Amino acid sequence: MHRLQAGPIMMSPRSILVAAALLAAAAAPAAADNERNFAGSIQLDYMAIPTESVGRKIALDSATAEVSMKVTQDFGDNVSASIKLCVACHGIEAGMAFFDLRVADELNFRVGRFTPQFGSFPIRYDPANHRTSDKPLPYDMGRMLRYSEWNMGILPSPWVDNGVELSGAHYFNDDIRLDYAAYAVGGPRAQTGAADFNYQLSRSGDAYYVDNNSRPSLGANAALNIVAGSTTITAGASGMFGTYDPDNKLHYQIAGAHLVLQLSRVFLRAEYLVRRTEMALGDDPAQRFKYGPGKDGKYDPYFLKSGWYAELEMPAGDRVDLIARWDGLRRQGNVLRDSELRSDSAVLRYTAGASVRIRGAVRIKLSGEFYDFSDFSDEVAIHVALTGTL
Amino acid sequence: MTRSTSVRRAAVLAALLAASCADAPRGLLTGAPNPPPEVQQACSLATTKCSRCHAIDRVVVARGIGVGRWQMYIEQMRLKPSSGISVKDADVIFQCMRFVEDSCTDCRQGRS
């Protein structure tokens, strides 16, 4: 019996070529080797913003491609290795490169570059595994409108990082199971004197793929799963904390909770994430920030960013899945002087979509989104995507 | 909104829900002749469990890889966080995939 888990990103061009060659070589004999497997997916998505004459000014609109190729090799019953290549807006990246050592269901060690367990959505982050073209706002990685003003979501997915993770699953009986994970990873990054994360530094070869401040970020995730007939309920909580600047002075904490209710093929999913992030006040906060000090005469160095989504997914017939989603982001706290956000800003989004199977594992995804911004004009986005898996 | 409109919309929603709750194996048994009832049930469970994390299409296109690899895949999937697959479920899902592998002559061999 072979056992392993998957996870996902990021590398230099030379490393990418080497990884691609390894992937191709590894995939070739897959059919003849029972202990190696290849999996891949592709999504070509076109996003139109009919409420803007040039949508590119506020979003990465038009066509985007997301391609992933993964090879997993088992070494006996307890050890496996996985490597994944991803192509998306950020170029070619290594989405995963790790080893798993499974001692028992309750004890698995993962070492390398992977996506640490946080919340529910990251398990389905691959575009072939969720029904909308884009991700819920708390996990947005640059596909939302006004992504630069908002600096994307709370924890962009897939969050890929170097580190070690301890995880496992314990069955209390056949119907009740507890999943857990605890990990130490490099964590988010930014430059000295930052006021928020800089996600580009997490996937830049110029900054090397190493921790930027000599201190790992720590995190954990736990989820309880209860099965009753064709109904499954999953409730979980996650947390992650650390520092993100090179001087190890700026702290952050992220907490999340999720609930998934499955009634046969109908899914109701809800998640809430909140991040408290410390900003560098600088030598002259009055010049740096848009708002003045509090009643105590001091500048609050923290801002709070929360995000949530609730979605209903249900099949309609043999080929079609329907989805309705409500998600949002809220940011509270001071902002830099040149920011277009205010001390309390929000965006709400309403999405209706369908995923239609054309043939085999080829699907067309259609969705319409209405954005309700507190600081900008309301917007509409329309997605048409073609996805395939193998 | 009039009362009749509300009733009509509720009826449409109820019909959609009823349709979506139907436990059809959704493609897994396509091309497999005369599946016995217990296999249909097993494949229905497989469809429900697999759909939790990905479209069932991923399983359908992988048919033909052989029972050994299905045993490996099912174990991998069981161990995914919050998979909702118990040890007993894994056995039932394997029963479905074994039937598919043994009976589906249309399924291509050697696919991964």
Contacts between the chains, C-beta under 8 A, distances in Angstrom:
chain1	res1	chain2	res2	distance
A	1	B	71	6.7
A	1	B	72	7.3
A	1	B	75	5.3
A	2	B	72	4.1
A	2	B	75	6.3
A	2	B	76	7.0
A	3	B	75	5.6
A	3	B	76	6.6
A	3	B	79	5.9
A	4	B	76	5.6
A	4	B	79	7.7
A	5	B	76	7.1
A	5	B	79	6.0
A	5	B	80	6.1
A	5	B	81	7.8
A	6	B	76	7.9
A	6	B	80	7.5
A	30	B	112	4.8
A	31	B	110	3.9
A	31	B	111	7.7
A	31	B	112	6.5
A	34	B	66	7.5
A	34	B	68	5.2
A	34	B	69	5.8
A	34	B	72	7.1
A	35	B	72	7.7
A	37	B	69	7.1
A	37	B	72	7.8
A	37	B	73	7.6
A	37	B	112	5.0
A	38	B	112	5.0
A	39	B	112	7.2
A	74	B	72	7.4
A	102	B	79	7.7
A	105	B	79	6.8
A	108	B	79	7.7
A	117	B	81	5.8
A	120	B	82	6.9
A	123	B	53	6.0
A	123	B	80	6.8
A	123	B	81	6.0
A	123	B	82	6.9
A	124	B	53	5.6
A	124	B	54	7.0
A	126	B	54	7.7
A	128	B	54	6.6
A	128	B	55	7.0
A	128	B	58	7.0
A	129	B	53	6.1
A	129	B	54	4.2
A	129	B	55	7.3
A	167	B	81	7.3
A	169	B	79	6.4
A	169	B	81	7.4
A	171	B	86	6.6
A	171	B	87	7.0
A	174	B	86	4.6
A	174	B	87	7.0
A	174	B	88	5.2
A	175	B	86	6.9
A	177	B	84	8.0
A	177	B	86	7.1
A	179	B	81	4.6
A	179	B	82	5.5
A	181	B	81	7.1
A	221	B	81	7.6
A	223	B	81	6.6
A	223	B	82	5.0
A	225	B	82	5.5
A	225	B	84	5.7
A	227	B	84	6.1
A	227	B	86	6.8
A	230	B	23	7.3
A	230	B	48	6.3
A	232	B	52	7.3
A	232	B	84	4.5
A	234	B	82	4.8
A	234	B	84	7.1
A	236	B	82	7.0
A	260	B	82	7.2
A	262	B	48	7.8
A	262	B	52	6.2
A	262	B	84	6.9
A	263	B	21	6.8
A	264	B	20	7.4
A	264	B	21	4.6
A	264	B	23	6.3
A	264	B	48	6.1
A	265	B	20	5.4
A	265	B	21	6.7
A	265	B	23	7.8
A	265	B	47	7.6
A	265	B	48	6.2
A	265	B	51	5.8
A	266	B	17	6.8
A	266	B	20	5.3
A	266	B	21	6.4
A	267	B	52	7.6
A	314	B	16	6.7
A	314	B	17	6.8
A	314	B	20	3.9
A	315	B	19	7.5
A	315	B	20	4.6
A	315	B	26	7.6
A	315	B	51	8.0
A	316	B	16	5.7
A	316	B	19	5.8
A	316	B	20	6.1
A	317	B	19	6.4
A	318	B	24	6.8
A	318	B	26	6.1
A	318	B	27	7.2
A	321	B	55	7.6
A	322	B	16	7.3
A	355	B	55	7.5
A	357	B	55	7.5
A	357	B	57	6.0
A	360	B	57	6.6
A	360	B	60	7.1
A	360	B	61	5.0
A	361	B	55	7.2
A	361	B	57	3.8
A	361	B	58	5.9
A	361	B	60	7.0
A	361	B	61	4.4
A	362	B	57	7.9
A	363	B	55	6.9
A	363	B	57	7.0
A	389	B	54	7.9
A	389	B	55	7.6
A	389	B	57	6.6
A	389	B	58	5.1
A	389	B	61	6.9
A	390	B	61	6.5
A	390	B	111	7.9
A	390	B	112	7.9
